[in-house]
Amino acid sequence: MTSHAWFLLLVLTVAIALLIYLINSRLRVHPFVALILVSVGTGLAAGEPVGKLTDSLEEGAGGTLGDVGLTLALGAMLGRLLSDSGATDAIAHAVVDRSSTRRLPWLVAAAAFVIGIPMFFEVGLIVLLPLIFSVARRLEADGGAKGSPYVLLGVPAIAALSTLHGMLPPHPGPLTAVTGLHADLGLTLGVGLVCAIPTVVLAGPVYARWIAPRMADVRPDAALVAQFTGSGPRTGAAPEAASPSGAAVREPAAPRSRGGVPTSLAVASVLVPVALMLLRTLAETVLDESSALRSALTFAGEPLVAMLAGFLFALGVTLVRGDRSGERTRDSLTDSLKSIAAILLIIGGGGAFKQVLQDSGIGDAIASAAEGAHLNVILLGWLIALLLSLTTGSATVGIVSATGIVAPLTGTGGGLEASLLVVAIGAGSIGLNYVNHAGFWLVKESFGMDLGQAARTQTVVQTLVSVLGLGMALLLSVFA
């Protein structure tokens, strides 16, 4: 470690501390403004040329919004169409009325696990928000949950989506590690599932049951809840009856359908982007690169294109089968975008901060420090990915960089150890998810949390996933 590398680490520490101060102090600086101010200060302190610094800000903000922002906008409009049709409310009735409160976090985790196979973390969360908000609103109105029902249901979704995003192919990060370490894809998928299932269970429903009562005041902005679920929260509880198992359940209530759209068709709107992304995954796995079908499915499975297809499907169903005019639908969609404007700006600011950290050389300083440590190769890969992800704000950057650093230490690759190293690197890339990650701000703003509450959910959950994933990889390495 050179003196300059130590200086860059100091700059990073001061930058994060300053960001926290600006947002939480009496100044109460808007997170977007705070992120841009800290990004500029960090770049200047780290010695990044002024001309390059402005490029970093624009590239980081634009790139992040290009990846997440447009998809988020389409997801918000899709959610509004579903809420206007009454579909999300009907789904909430079906889930809550036929399941005990104790089972709900497990059901959300299972749904997120399936959705997370083809979807990025942010996209999967956007797809799940209407269901999470609708069910949580029912629990809130009925008094059926201890603490915040939004935390109770949101944490399992965060755990499952982040686990799949970081640890399991076909996500781009793990696939890159599979290639770079010459690991067997099938073996890596098998090992990844073995590591992922207990990780999701402990970091998801188990942790949610513990943390929800301690965060009882967490509730998303009413306008955002209304956007995804329709009208505001209802009051009054449905009567309870005893289920065959003895658990208390709610008597079913008739699902409301304000738009006259069949619930099955509305639910299909959510499944369209999921199916397209899954088809893309299958095509990239089994079809030759020269295949025209693979090219078509790869394009259709891009998150933006897939979400657009789901939105257009929902729009068509709403206009054809619903009783809402085109003008009312347009006004509703326009209104849905207003409540996410602040979220889009904050995500863009987080992307700018990430890019400045990457371009200023702070990530390289972290990699240099970790590479000099004499550690088990699985632990070393996890640590490098963890530190690089923390400093760059990108799980993919953490995975790609860590793979390049540890690849020479694995020889010809292949075998169980290489597959476990892929899982460990992926687990490391999702730990310590904090203020320079776009996903952190998406969770914080979507659930109406302050920084401390977001840290106790998003940061803690993804760090639990990271540590548990490493533990499972080290445990299985005994058999390598």
N, C-alpha and C positions, 0 to 999 in steps of 0.2 A: 504494500500500500504506500503510495507516494503522499506527500503532504497535500498535493492538489486533490487527490482522491478523498482524503479526510475532510478537506475543505468543502467538497461537493456534498458529502454526507451531512456536514453541518448546515449547509444551505438548505438541504431537503428538510431537516429537522425544524429549522426556523420557519420555513415556508408553511409547513403543515400547522405549526403552532400559531402562526400569524393568521392563517385562514380560519382556524377554529375561533381565535379571538375576535376577528372582524364580524363573524356571524353570531357569536354568542354574547359578546360584550354589550354595553349600553348603546354602542353605535348601531347595532342591529343592521349591518350592511346586508343588502340583498345578496343571496348566495351567488347569483350570476356575476354581479359587480365584484364581489370579493374574489371569486375565482379568476377573473380577468386581471385584477390588481395584483394578486399574488403570482399569477403566471408571468406577468411583465417583470415584477421584482425578482422572481427566481431566475428568469433568463438573464437579466442584467447582472445579478450577483454571481451567477455561474460563468460569466464571461462570454455568453452567446452574442455574436455580432448583432447589432440593432436591425440590420436588414434581414437577417435570418430569423430574428425573433418575431417580427411581424408575420413572416411566412409561416412560422410554427403555429402562431395563434390562429391564423386563417385555415391552415391545413388541418389542425387538430379539431377546431370547432366544426369546420365544414365536413371533414371526414366522418366525425361522430354523428352529426346530424344526418349525413347521407346514409349511414348504416342504420341508425336508430330512429331519427326524427321523422322521416317520411313514413316509416312503418308504424311508428307511434300514432301519427295523425290518422292513417287509415284504420288502425286498430280502434282509435277513439270513435271514429265514424261508424265502424262496424258495430261497436258496442252500443252506440246510440240507436242504430237500426234494430238491434236485437231487443233493446229495452222498450222501444216504441211498439214493437210487435207483441210484447208481453212474454217473450220467450225466456228471458233470464229470470223473471219472476216465477214462471211456471217450473223452471228447472229448480229454483230455490225451494219451492213447495215440495217437489218430488224428493229432493235430497234430504231436506230437514224433516219432513213428515214421516219418512220411511226409515230414518236412521236415528239412533240415539246420539246425543251430543258427543259422547265419548268416541264414537266411530268417525265423526266428521273429519277431524284432522287426517285420519288414515285414508279416507276416501279422496281428499284433496291431494295428498301426497301421491297416491296411486295415479290419479289423473295427470298430475304434473309430471310424473315419471314417464308416462307414455308420451305425453306431448313433448317432453324434453328430449326425446330421442332424435327427432329431426330438427328441433327448433333451438335457436340461440336463447340465452337466458332472458334477454329483454323482450324478445318476441313472444316467448312462451308466457311470460308474466302478463303481457298485454292481453293475450288470448284468455287467460284465466281470470283477469280482474273482474269482468262482469259476474262470473259465477261466485267468486270469493265475496264480492260486495253484496250480492243478492242474498246469499246464505247467511253472511254475517249480519245483514240488516234484519233478517228474520229472527236470528238468535237474539239480537239486541232488543228487538221489540217484545219477544217472548220471555226474555230473562233466562234463556237457556244456557248461558255460558258464564263461567267465572272469569272476571277480568274482561279484556277486550276481545270480542269475537273476531275482529279483523286481524289481530295478532295470532289468535288461535288457529285461524285458517291460512293466514299469509305465510307464516313461518314454514309449514310443511311444503308449500309451493316453492318458496325460495330454496329450501334445502334440496328438493328433488331436481329442480331446474339447474341449479349451480353444479350439482354433482354430475349430471349428464353432460353439461356444457364443458366441464374441465377434464373429466376422467374417462370418458367413453367415446370411441369412434362411433359415428362418422363425423363428429364435430371437427372443424378444420385444425384446431390445435393438437388434439390427440392423433389425428391422422398424420400430421406433419411429424410428430414424434415417432410414430410407427415407421414411417419411411426413413427418417434420419437414423434411427437405432436399429434398422433392419429387423424389426419385430414382426412376428406372425400376426396378421390381422385377426384371424379367427380366435387364436389363443388369447390375444389382447382383449377381444370382446368378452370372452368367457371370464377371464380374470377380472376385467373391469366390472362385470355384473356381480361377481362374488364380493368384490370390495364395495360396490355401490349400494347394494341393498341394505346391509346393516348400517352403513353410513347415513343413508337417508332416514332410516327408522330412528336413530338416536338424535341426529341433528334436526329432524323434522317434527313428527308428532310428539316424541318424548320431550324435547326441549320446549316445544310450543305449549304443552300442558303445564310446564313449570313457569315459563316466562309470562304467559298471558295474564294471570292474576296480578302480576307485579307491574303491569302496564295497562291498567284498567282505563286510563284516560285517553288512550290512542284511538282516534277516530278520523277517517279521511274528511276532507272538506265536503260539506253537504252538497255543493254544486257538482263536485266530481262524482260522488256517490249517485246523485240523481242522474248524471249523464250516463253512467253505466247501467243503472238499474231502473230508470224511469223516475217516478215521483219519489218524494222524500220518504223517510221511515214511517211505518204504520205503528199504531199503538194497539195494545190489547193482546192477550195471549190466547192461543187456541187451546181447547181442552185436552187433557192428557188421558191416555189409556195405557193399559199394560200390554206389552208385546208378549209373544209366546216365550221369549227368553227372560221375561221379567223386567226388562228395561223400560223406562218411561219414554213414550213416543208421543208425537203430536197427532191428533186426529187430522186426516187429510182435509185440506180446504180446496175449493175449486180454483184451479189456476185461472188467473186473469189474462185476457188477451185483448189489449186495447186496439191492436191494428188488424185483428182478424187473420193473421198469418199462422198457419199450422206450426206448432212447436217443432215438429220433426224437420220441417224445411228450414226453420230458423237455426236449429242446432246444426244442420248440415252446412250452414254458412260458416260456422266455426271449424267444421271438419274439413272444408275445402282446402284452406292453406296447410293444415296438418298433413292431409293426404298428398298434396303436391310436393311438400318438402320431403316426405317419406319416400315418394317415388323418385325424387332426385337422388336421395341417398342410395336407394337400391340400384338405380341406373349407374351411378358412379362406382358402385361396388362390383356389379356383374357384367356391365356392357363395355365393349372396347371403346377407346378414346375416339376412334374415327367414326363411331356409330352416329348416324343422324338422329336416331331416337334418343340417344344419350344427350346430345346437344340440346334437343328440344325439352327434355325433361329437366335438364340442368337449369335451363333458362326459366322454365315454369316454376321450379322449386326455389328460385332466389326469394329470400324473405319478402322483399318489396313486391315482387310480381305475385307471389302466392297470396300475400295479404290483399293485394289489389283484386285478385280473382275472387277471394272470399267476400270482399266488400261488394263487388259488382253482382255476385250471386245473391247476396242479401238484398241489395238494392232492387234487383229485378223481381225477387219474390215479394218484397214490400209493395212495389208499385202494381204488380199484377194481381196478387192475392189479397192485399191489404185494402183498407178503406181510407187511406191517407192520400191527399193530392200531392202532385209533384212539388208544388210550391211549399206546402207544409213540410215535406220531407227535406227539401233544400234548406229551409230555415232551421230545421232541427239539426241538420249536419253542420251548418255554419255555427250554430250555438255550441255544438260539441267541441269545436276547435278552440273556442275561447278559453275554456277551462284548462287546456293543456299548453297554452302559450308560454306560461312561466316555466313549466317543466321542460319544454323544448330549449329555452334559453339556458337553463341551468345545466342541462345535459351538454349543450354546446360549450359552455364554460368549462365543464369537467374535461371535455375532449381537448380543449386548448391547453389546460394545465398538464394533461397527460403528455401531449406532444412536446411541450417545452421541457419537461423532465427528460424525455427521451432524447431530444436534440441537443440538450445542454451537456450531455455526457454523464449525468448522474447514474443512469442505468449501467453504464460501462464500469463505473467506479464500484458499484455494488457487486457486479459479476466478478471483477478482479479480486475483491476481498473474499468472496465466497469460494472462488476457485483455489485460493491459496490454503484453504483449510483442509486438513487430512481427515476426511469423513468417509463413511460407507457410501458407495456410489449412489444407492437409492436415496439415502438421506441427503447427499450432496445435491443431486438433481432436484429434489423437493425444495431444498433451501434456496438454491439459485433461482428457481422459478418463483418462489414466494417473494423474494426480495426484489426481483425484476418486475414482477407484477405490481408490487406495492409502489415502486418508484415510477413506473411508466403508466400505470392505470390500465394496462391491457393484459388479460390472461393469455391471449395469443402470443404477444411479444414475449411474455415470460416463458411460455412453452418452447417457442422457436429458439430463443436465445439459450435457454438451459439445455436444450437438445444439442445444439452446436457445441456447447462447452463440454458436456459429459460424453458425447459420442466417441471421442478418441479413447475414453477409459473403458469402453465396453467391448473392444476387440471387433470381431466379425459380427457381433450381435446375434439375434435369434434366441430361441429358448425362453424359458419362464422368466429368467432375470430381466431380459430386455422388455418383456411385456409388463412386468411389475414396475420397471423404471418408467415406462410410458405412463402408467397409472399414477405413480408418485409425482412425476413432473406435473401432470395435469392437476393433481390435488394441490400441489404447491402453488400453482398459478391462480387459484381462487381464494386463497387465504388472505386475511388482513385487508379485505375489500373495504376501502374507506373513501375519503373525500375526492380522490382523483380518479375514481371509477364512475363511469356513467351509470352503471347499474345501481350504485349506492344512492345517487340522486333520484333515480327513477323510483326506487322503493320509498325513500324518504318523502318525496312529494306526493306520491300516489296514496300513501297511507296517512298523510298529514302528521308526520313525526318531526320532532326536533332532532338536532344532531345526536344527542345522547341516546334517544330512543332508537334512532336508525342504527347507531353503533351496536346497541344491545340486540338488535334483530339481524339486519343485513350483515354487519361486520362479524358478530359473534357466530351466527349460523354458518357463514361461509368459512370462517376459521375452524369451527368444529368439523365441518366437512373436510377441510384440508388436513387437519390433524388425524382425524379418524381414517381418512383415505391412506395417509402415510402409515398409520399403525397397521392397517390391514395388509398393505404391501409388504411391510417388514415381517409381519407374521407369516405370510405366504412364502417369503423368501427363504424361510427355513427349509422348504422343500425343493428349492432351486438347485 
